[in-house]
Amino acid sequence: MGEAQLPELILQVDAQVRFSWVMLGREPRSTRELLMVYAGILAHGTALSAAETARMIPQLSPASVRQAMKWASDERRLSEACGAVLTFMHQHSISAAWGRADLASADMMSLETNKRVFLARNDPRRQTASIGTYTHVRDRWGISYAQPILLNERQSGAAIEGVIRDERLETSLLAVDTHGYTDVAMAIAKLLGFDLCPRLKALKDRHLFLPQGRDIPEILRSICHANIDLAKITAQWEQIVHLVASVHSGHTSAIQVLARFGAAARGDPLYEALAQLGRLLRTVFLADYFVNEAFRRELLRVLNRGESVNSLKRSIYVGRVAGYQAKQHEEMQAVADALSLLANLVMAWNTMKMQLILDRWNTRPSTAVPLELIGRIAPTRTEGINLRGVFSFPIEQYAEHLLPTLGATKSRAAGA
């Protein structure tokens, strides 16, 4: 696949996607404006200050980079640009060999920050003050949604929120770890139209549940309980539908709902009904998980892909979240989206190069590669990509695609 500098990688993908046009809402008017788009994304997504980014891009001053960071912090622009790159990535036929289009995983990655930041919490693994970013990764690779969250809190609300707010891609199965699961979350996710598939800790200690009065085979009596009261679910069904409709329509967020109906809500009739329904759904899920080996392997595969994407993001974001970025949710959302955009750019570039190589090999029967082998090669490699140093953007090589109007104007002026 060769080697590449990060600026050249960005330009190659932008020439195909024009995500810079998405960021601006129009065609860039000059090379300087195009550079400012890239500078704003790099500053937010690499933990660099305006002065540090200006030293890496000598054509821009720190004041210009600060201006670029200000308007690039619009989460709608970053999210749309990230989605455009993801769509381009999935247009390659190689992506079909990677997995299912309706399967995704969700996991958190912590970003180190100053301990004086109000939203900072101690990361138990790294023992540093950190802020979390919760990312949804597709089975066919690529980040579809990202959001900042607090560490050491249940992630089930963020997991559901990322699915229902992503209107570009349909998700029928979402794999999460134990922190992204509760019984109430499993019920709400099912009523919203998708299945929450947790990889549970201490799986051998988990029990199965059946409605009251059902007969349990002798071999299952030690792990199965017939104590689900269906009358509780029926009595609260109208309130359950209203709650789920509020989440689906955006009148409230899944994060707020799951915070309200956590373990502290025990005794509330609505909580008890949702928990009873969630236990039934968890029983169905565990039956499939234990018996269906292909299903179990799918969940393990997509969760491992989420971990690989987190490793890629750590190779890009090596600094610390600045104090001014952690003061407001919008600033942290910009950091999460910019980092996701840069990670998608790396994966899209790798995908594009892999597709070219595969097409060339498949022209000869002797060098054709089976798709099942290609499906095991990840587009997250960074060995041949230089992510650091003084950046030189060869925009003139891609001006035909990125600045067509400016190029046509110069041509007319030269002809005159």
N, C-alpha and C positions, 0 to 999 in steps of 0.2 A: 504493500500500500504506500510505501514511501514515507517521507517526513514532511512536516508542515509547521510553519509558524502560526500562532493563534490569529494574528491579523489576516493572513492569507486564507486561513480556514473560514473566518467570519465572512470575508468577501465572497468566497466561492459559494457558500450557502446562500448568502444574501442575493447574489446574482440570480439564483434559481427561485428564491422565495419572495424576495423584496420585503423582508420583515422591517427594514428601515422605513419603507413607505407606510407600513402599518403603524409604526411608532409616531411618525410625523402626521399621518392622515393625508399625505400627498407625496408627490415626488420631491426629493431634496433639490434645493435651488443652487447649491454649490457644494464643492468638495469639503469645505469647512463645516457646513451644516451636517453633512454625512458623517464626518469625523466626530462631531459633537454627539450624534446619536450613539455611536459606538462607545465613546468615552463615558456617557451617562450609564450605559449598561455595564461596562467594565467596572466603573467606580462602585456601583451598588452590588455587583455580583462577585467581587474579588476582595472586599474589605479594604480597598485603597481609598485614601483621602483624595480630595481634589488636587492638592499639591503633588502627591505621589503619582496620581494618574497623569498629570501634566508632565512630569518628568519622564514617564513612559511613552507619552505621545507629545514630542517636542513641538509639534505644529500648533498646539493649543496652550493657552495660559490657564493658571488655576482659576481665575475668574470665569473663564469660558466653561471649564469643567463643572464648576459649581452651578452655573446656569443650566448646563445640560443635566446635571443630577436633579435639579429642582423639577423640571418638566418631565424627566424620565421616571420620576417616582409615581406617576399616575399608574395605578395597578391595572386599569383597563387596557392601556397601551401595551404594557409588558405581558399581560395575560394573552391578549390577542396575538402578539408577535410570537409568543411561546407556542400557542396553538397552531399558528401558520407553519412553523418549523416542524412541529409534530406531524401535521398533515402531510407535508412534503416527505418526511421520513417514511411514513406508512404507505406512500404511493409506490414505493419500490417493491417489486414482487418478492424480494428476499424476506420482507417482513412477515409474509404469510407463513414462512417456514419456522418462524420463531414461536408462534403460539396462537392463542385465541384472541379475537378482536374484542370480546365482551368480558374479558377477565383482567383484573387489576389487583394490585396490592397497595397497602398504605402503611407507612412506617415513619417514625420520627428520627430526625438527626439534630443533635445539639450544636449550636454555634457559640463559641466562647465570647464572653463580654466582660465588662468591668463589674466587680462585685457591688459597686455603689448604685448600679442601675436598678430601678424599682422592680422591673419585671424579671430580673435575673433570679435564677434558682440554682442550687448546687447540683451539678451533674454527678450522680453516684458512681459512674464509671471513671470519669476523668478527674473528679474532685476539683472542678473549677466552676465558677459562676457562668451560667450559660442560658441561652434562650433557644427554644425548640422551633424547628420548622418541620411541618408534617406534610409529606409528599405522597401523591398517588402516582404509581408507576404502572404502565401498561404491560401486559404479558408480551406484547410485540415491541417492547422497549419504548422508552420515552416517558417524559413527565407530563401528565395531563392536568394536574392541579397541585398547588402548593399554598400553604398558609402558616403563619406563625402561631405557636401555642406556648403555654407555660409548661415547664418541666414538672415531673412528679405529679401529674394529674391524669385522670382517665382520658384516653384518646378516642373513645367510641363516638363522641359527638363530632369531633373533627373528621373521623373516618366517614361518617354518614354525610356530613356537610360537603365534603369534597366530591361525592358522587352526584348529589342532587343539584349542585350549583354548576357542574360541568355539563353544558348543553351541547357540546360538540360530539362527544362519544357516549355510546350507550354501555352501561356496565350492568351485567346480570349477576356476577360473582365478585365479591371483594374479599381478598384474603388479608387478615390482620393477625397480629400477635395477641397475647393475653391482655395487654394494656388497651387494645382497641376493641374490647368486647365487654358487654354486660348482657344480662338476660333481657333487660328493657330495650337495649340497643338492637338486639337481634329481632325483637318483635317489631320495632319501628322500621328497621331496614326492610323487613319482609313486606310490610304494608306500603312502603314507598316503592316497591317493585324490584328489589334486588336482594340477594342472599348475603349475609355477613358470615364469612367462613373463618373462624378463629383457629390458630394453632395454639392450643391451650397448654399451659404449664401443668405439671403433675397430672397428666392425662389419665393415668391408671387409677387416680382417686376420684375421677368424675363419675357421677351417677346419671342414670336414665330415669325419665319420668313419664308416667302414663295417667290418663284420667282416672278418677276414683271409680272403684268397682271393677276395674279390668283385671282379668286373671294374668298372673305373671308366671312364666315357666319356672320350674324349680331351679334350673341352672342359672337363672338371671336374678333370683331374689336377693342376692347379696349386693347387687349394684343397681337394682331397679326399684322404684317406689311408685305406687299408684295413689298419689295424693294431689293430683291436679283437679281443682274445683272449676269445672267449666261454667258453673253458674256465675262465678265472679267475673269471668270474661264477658259473658252475655249481658250482665247488668251494666257494665261500663262500656259497652261496645260503641254507643253513640259518642261518648266523650273521647274514646280512643280515635274514632274517625275524625272528629273535630281537631284533635291534637295533631294527627298526622297531616291533615289538610293544611294546617297552619304552617307546618314545617315545609311542606311541598310548595306552597305558594310564596314562601319567603316572609310571611308576617312574623315569624320567629325562626331562630336558627336551631339546628339540631344540637349545637353545643349548649345553648341555653336550656333546651328541654332535657338533655341528659344530665346537666348539672342539677336541675330541679328534681328530677326523678332518679337520684342516686340512692346509695344505701341509707342515707339519712331520711329518706321518704318512706321507710317501711311503716306499714300501718295505714297509709293512704290508700283508699279503695282503687284509685286509678293506677297507682304504682303496683299494687298487688295483682291487678288484672293483667297489666303488661308483663310483669315478671312471670306469671303463670303461663302466658302465651309464649314468652321467650324460652321457658324451660321445655315446652313441647317442641318448639322449633329446634332447640339445641339437641334434643333427643334424636330427631330425624337426621340432623346434620351428622351427629356422631355415628349413627348407624351407617350412613353412606361413607363416612371417613374411615371406619374400621373395615368395611367390607370391600369397598371399591378402591383398588390399588391405583388405577389410572387417575381417579379423582384426587387421591392423596398426593400423588406425584405432581399433579398440576399445581396444587396449592403450594407445595414445597418449592417448585420451580419459580413461581412468580414472586414468592417471598424472598428467595435468594437473589432475584433480579433487583428487587428493591434495595437490598444490601449492596449490590454492585454499583447501583446508581449513587448511593450514599458515598461510596468510596471515590467515585468520580467527582462528586461535588466537593469532597474534602481536598482533592488535589487542586481544585480551582480556587476554593475559598480557604486560604491558609492563614488569614489574619483574625481579627476580633471585631465583633460588632461594636461600632462606635457608640458612645453615650447618647449623642443627638439622634441616632437612628432608632434607638430603643425606647425613646420617650413616647412615641406615638405608634399606634397600630398601622397607620398608612405607611410609615417609613419602614417598619419591619416587613410589611407585605411587599414593598418594593424590593427589599433585599431578597426575600424568598423567591419572588418572580424572576428577578434578574439572574439569580443563581441557577434557577431552573432553565431559563432561556439559554444561558451559556452551556449548561450540561446538555440540553437538547441539540445545540449547535454542534458540539463535539460528536454526539451520537449520530446526528444526521450526516455529518461529513464522513464518518466511518462507514455508515450505511451506503452512501453514494459511491465510495471507493470500492467497497466490497461487491456492490452490484456490478460495477464495471468489470472487475476481475472475474466474477462468476459468469457474466455474459461472454467474456472472451474465452474462458475455459470451456463453456458449453457449446461452442461452435464445433468442437471436435469430440467425437464419441470417446476417444481414448483419454481425454482430460476432463470429461464431464463429472460433476460432483453431485452426489445424491443430496436432496433437500434435507434429509434427516441429519446429515452431518453439518450442513450450513446452520441448521437450527440450534446447534450447540455452540456457535461462535458468537460472542457478545460484541456489540458495537461500542463498548465502553473503554477500549484501550486508549492509553495516552502515551505509550512508550515512544511513538514517533512524532509527538506533538510538543512543541516548545510553548509553555504557558507563561513564561517569564521573560523579562528583558526589555530593551527599548523597542517599542512597536513601530514598525514602518508599514503603513497601509498602501499597497500599490493600487490605488483606486483607478488610475488611468487604464489599467488592464481590464477593468470591469465597467468602465464608464458607459459603454454601449447598453448595458443592462440596467445599471443603477442610476445613470444620469443621461437618459436619451435626449431630453429636451436641450440640456446644456451642450451636449455634443453636436446636435443639429444646428444650434445657434452659432457655435464656433465654426462649423463647416460653411455656413452661409456667409459669415464674416470673412473667412479666408477666401472664399470664391469672389466676393465683391472686391 
